[in-house]
Amino acid sequence: MPELPRRLVTLYPVVVVGTLAWFAGFLVLGAVRLFGTGGPASVWMWTCLSGGVLGLIGMGIMSWQRYARSHGSRSAQTGL
């Protein structure tokens, strides 16, 4: 089976855009909560913050795997 093109396998840009979207949602909902009523915006605001933090953790793990692969670690994932 042929390998997929590099542009279809590169996940880093997708994770960056998703993480930025979570943080943008946090800022928008924070503004809604600041200038409006608290209500359900509060729960969604903290959900967006946790999504952004998890995205940052994911980027760290992806960088760690890339470093391990480039330095020849036997436990590094390949083909990602």
N, C-alpha and C positions, 0 to 999 in steps of 0.2 A: 504494500500500500504506500503511495507517495506521501511525503511529508507535507503538512499544510504550509502555506506561505507565511513568512515571518510576521506580516501585518495582522494575520488572523490569530496568531499565537501570543502576541505581546499583550499582556494583561495590565501592565503598569499604567498606561494612559486611562484605561477604564476605571481602575481603582482610584486614580487621582481625581477624575471627574466626579465619580460617585461620592468620594469623601468631601469634595468641595460643595457638592449639592446638599449633603447632610448639614455642613456648616452654614450654608446659605439659608437653609430652612430654619436652623437654630436662630440665626440673626433676624429673619423675618418674623418668626413667632415671638422672639424676645421683644421686638418693636411692637407687635400687636398686644402683647401682655403689658408692656410699659404704658402704651397710650390708650389701651382699651380695658376690657375686663379680663381678669385672670382666667377663670373657667377652664375649659378643655385645652386651651392653647398651652397651658402649663405642662400637661402630660406630654403633649407632642413636642414641646420645646426640649424637654429632657431626653426624649426618644431621639430627636435629631442630634443632640450633643453626643449621646452614646454611640450613635451610628458613625459620626465623624471620628470619634476616638477609636472605635474599632477599625475604621479605615486607615487611620495612622498606624495602628498596630499591624494591620495587614501589609502596609507598605514597608514597615520595618522587617517583617518576616520575609517578604519578597526580596528585599535588599540583602538580607542575611543569606538566603538561598543562592542568590546570584554571586555573592562573594565566595561562598563555599564552593560553588561549581567552578568559578574561575581559578580557584586555588587548588583544585584537584581533590577535594574531599570525597571520599568514597560514599559518604552518607548523603551527599547533595542530590537533589532531584535533577534529573536531566530531561530535556525535551520540553521544558516550559518556557 
